[in-house]
């Protein structure tokens, strides 16, 4: 038999699928795997955090919040910080088995906000201090942050943010301006995903501390009510607080419900705060 070589048929090594569809399938597959890794990582963080001793956390992060910045504070700032530290210490005294040595830091930022950092640091912005109208309001905001420590929310959010940052870095190759920007947003995105349940838990614990300190919970939700009410001066400045602490009328109603359920008086003497 005589062998007669011939050219292969056209299109034999060409996919019949449109290139755009192939690209979309590839990108979709990568994103699906990344999303699954993020979800599994978040679940792993939630399972592991309760088993991480708080003393380890304090040892790891406490050194970051040293008193090195004391020399940079003027006399008025020192006075204000000392007052806040005293108030936090009074509230924390009602949590006798607290493993944290809490420390206050005043952040020069016009947006009202308060944040719990790993290791026991509570950051309070100057904008929040200007917005509160009584010590009782401020006490609830601080007690709420203590509630985040009580439930280890701050550590869970940090863990989720790390997982998300790593996944985004891998997917984007760790380079480029867009990758850097997304990495910076990752912790915030992780915090928002779980914020509402965390806020409810922190509210309940914080409200209890306020009751134990003052014998009532009057004005505890006044700051939240003002920033949740349209057409107020504060409402134009609270984007940062909304991003980490979802505030709405339903949440304020939840505070009222908690007070009624625990029979905590909702009226009483308010103490002034020199802001």
C-alpha positions in Angstrom: 0.0 0.0 0.0 1.4 3.3 -1.0 1.6 6.0 1.7 0.5 9.4 0.6 1.1 12.2 3.2 -1.6 14.9 3.4 -2.2 18.0 5.4 -4.3 17.6 8.6 -7.9 18.8 8.5 -8.4 22.5 9.2 -9.4 23.3 12.8 -8.3 20.0 14.3 -6.4 21.6 17.2 -8.8 24.6 17.5 -11.4 24.6 20.2 -15.0 25.0 19.0 -15.7 27.1 22.1 -15.6 30.9 21.6 -12.4 32.4 23.2 -14.4 34.9 25.2 -16.5 32.1 26.7 -13.4 30.2 27.6 -11.9 33.3 29.3 -15.1 33.9 31.3 -15.2 30.2 32.4 -11.6 30.4 33.5 -12.1 33.7 35.4 -15.3 32.4 36.9 -13.6 29.2 38.1 -10.7 31.1 39.7 -13.2 33.5 41.5 -15.3 30.5 42.7 -12.3 28.8 44.1 -11.1 32.0 45.7 -14.5 32.6 47.3 -14.6 29.1 48.6 -11.1 29.5 50.2 -12.2 32.8 51.8 -15.4 31.2 53.3 -13.4 28.1 54.5 -10.7 30.4 55.9 -13.3 32.5 57.7 -14.9 29.4 59.2 -11.5 28.2 60.3 -10.7 31.5 62.0 -14.0 31.4 63.9 -13.2 27.9 65.1 -9.6 28.7 66.1 -10.0 32.1 67.8 -11.9 30.9 70.9 -8.9 28.5 71.5 -6.3 31.2 71.3 -5.5 32.3 74.9 -5.9 36.0 75.4 -2.5 36.2 77.1 -0.9 35.1 73.8 -2.8 37.9 72.0 -1.7 40.4 74.6 1.9 39.2 74.4 1.9 39.4 70.5 0.2 42.8 70.1 0.6 44.5 73.5 4.1 45.7 72.7 2.7 47.6 69.7 0.7 49.8 71.9 3.5 51.1 74.2 3.5 54.5 75.8 6.1 55.7 73.4 3.7 58.4 72.1 3.2 60.0 75.5 6.0 62.5 74.8 4.2 63.8 71.8 1.0 64.8 73.7 0.4 68.3 75.0 -1.0 68.9 78.4 -4.6 69.0 77.3 -4.3 65.8 75.3 -2.7 64.1 78.3 -5.6 65.3 80.5 -8.2 64.0 78.1 -6.5 60.7 77.6 -6.2 60.3 81.4 -10.0 60.9 81.8 -10.8 58.4 79.1 -8.4 55.8 80.6 -10.1 56.3 84.0 -13.5 55.8 82.5 -12.4 52.6 80.7 -10.9 51.2 83.8 -14.1 51.9 85.8 -16.1 50.0 83.1 -13.6 47.2 82.8 -13.8 46.7 86.6 -17.3 45.2 86.1 -15.6 42.5 84.0 -13.5 41.0 86.7 -12.1 38.1 84.7 -11.0 40.3 81.8 -7.6 39.1 80.5 -6.8 42.5 78.9 -4.8 45.5 80.2 -6.9 48.0 78.4 -5.3 51.2 77.1 -6.8 54.3 75.4 -5.5 56.2 72.4 -7.0 59.4 71.1 -6.8 59.6 67.3 -6.8 63.0 65.6 -9.6 62.3 63.2 -12.7 64.4 62.6 -14.9 61.3 61.7 -16.5 59.9 64.9 -15.3 56.4 65.5 -14.1 54.0 68.1 -12.1 50.8 67.4 -10.9 47.7 69.2 -7.4 46.6 68.3 -5.8 43.3 69.3 -3.9 43.3 72.5 -6.3 45.7 74.4 -6.0 49.0 72.7 -9.2 51.1 72.2 -8.8 53.9 69.7 -11.2 56.9 70.0 -11.2 59.7 67.5 -11.3 63.3 68.4 -14.5 63.6 66.3 -16.3 61.2 68.5 -15.2 63.0 71.6 -16.6 66.3 70.1 -19.9 64.5 69.3 -20.9 63.0 72.6 -23.0 65.1 75.0 -22.5 63.3 78.3 -20.2 60.9 80.0 -23.0 58.3 79.9 -23.0 58.4 76.1 -19.3 58.0 75.9 -19.3 55.2 78.5 -21.6 53.1 76.3 -19.4 53.6 73.2 -16.4 52.5 75.2 -18.3 49.6 76.9 -19.4 48.5 73.4 -15.8 48.2 72.4 -15.1 46.2 75.6 -17.9 43.9 74.3 -15.9 43.3 71.1 -13.0 42.2 73.3 -15.3 40.0 75.4 -16.4 38.1 72.3 -13.0 38.2 70.6 -14.6 40.0 67.6 -11.5 42.1 67.0 -9.3 39.0 66.6 -11.8 37.2 64.3 -12.0 40.3 62.1 -8.3 40.5 61.9 -8.1 36.8 61.0 -10.7 37.2 58.3 -8.9 40.2 56.9 -5.7 38.3 56.7 -7.3 35.4 54.9 -9.0 37.8 52.4 -5.8 39.7 51.9 -3.8 36.6 51.1 -6.4 35.3 48.7 -6.6 38.6 46.9 -2.9 38.8 46.7 -2.7 35.3 45.2 -5.5 35.9 42.7 -4.0 39.2 41.5 -0.4 38.0 41.6 0.4 40.4 44.5 1.3 43.2 42.1 -0.1 46.4 40.6 -1.8 49.4 42.1 -5.2 47.7 42.0 -3.9 44.8 44.0 -2.4 47.1 46.6 -5.7 49.0 47.0 -7.7 45.8 47.3 -5.3 44.5 50.0 -5.8 47.6 52.0 -9.6 47.2 51.8 -9.6 43.5 52.7 -9.8 43.9 56.5 -12.7 46.4 56.1 -14.6 44.0 53.8 -14.1 41.2 56.2 -15.3 43.3 59.1 -18.5 44.3 57.3 -19.4 40.7 56.4 -19.9 39.8 60.0 -20.6 43.2 61.6 -24.3 43.0 62.5 -24.2 39.9 64.7 -21.0 41.2 66.3 -22.6 44.6 67.0 -25.6 43.0 68.7 -23.3 41.0 71.0 -21.1 44.0 71.9 -24.2 46.1 72.5 -25.6 43.7 75.1 -22.4 43.4 77.0 -21.7 47.1 76.8 -25.2 48.0 78.0 -24.7 45.7 81.0 -21.4 47.4 81.9 -23.1 50.8 81.8 -25.9 49.6 84.1 -23.4 48.2 86.6 -21.5 51.5 86.5 -24.4 54.0 86.8 -27.3 51.9 88.0 -29.2 52.8 84.8 -28.7 53.0 81.1 -30.0 56.5 80.4 -28.6 58.1 77.3 -26.7 54.9 76.3 -28.1 55.0 72.8 -28.4 58.8 72.4 -25.2 59.1 70.3 -26.4 56.4 68.0 -29.8 57.9 67.7 -28.4 61.3 66.7 -26.1 59.9 64.0 -29.0 57.7 62.7 -31.3 60.7 62.4 -31.2 62.6 59.1 -30.4 66.3 58.9 -28.1 66.5 61.9 -24.6 68.0 61.9 -23.1 64.6 62.9 -24.8 62.6 60.2 -22.6 64.2 57.5 -19.5 63.1 59.3 -20.2 59.5 60.3 -19.2 57.5 57.2 -16.3 56.0 59.0 -18.5 55.0 62.0 -21.1 53.5 59.8 -18.5 51.4 57.9 -17.5 49.6 61.1 -20.5 50.0 63.3 -23.8 49.7 61.4 -26.3 52.1 63.1 -30.0 52.1 62.3 -33.3 52.7 64.1 -33.7 48.9 64.5 -30.5 48.7 66.5 -31.6 51.6 68.7 -34.9 49.7 69.3 -32.9 46.6 70.2 -31.1 48.6 73.0 -34.5 49.6 74.4 -35.7 46.0 74.2 -32.5 44.8 76.0 -33.0 47.3 78.8 -36.6 46.2 79.3 -35.8 42.5 79.2 -33.1 42.9 81.9 -35.1 45.5 83.9 -32.4 48.1 83.6 -33.7 51.6 84.3 -33.7 53.8 81.2 -33.7 57.1 83.1 -31.3 58.5 85.6 -28.8 61.3 86.3 -26.4 62.0 83.5 -22.8 63.0 84.1 -21.2 65.8 82.1 -18.2 65.2 79.9 -15.7 67.9 79.3 -15.0 67.6 75.6 
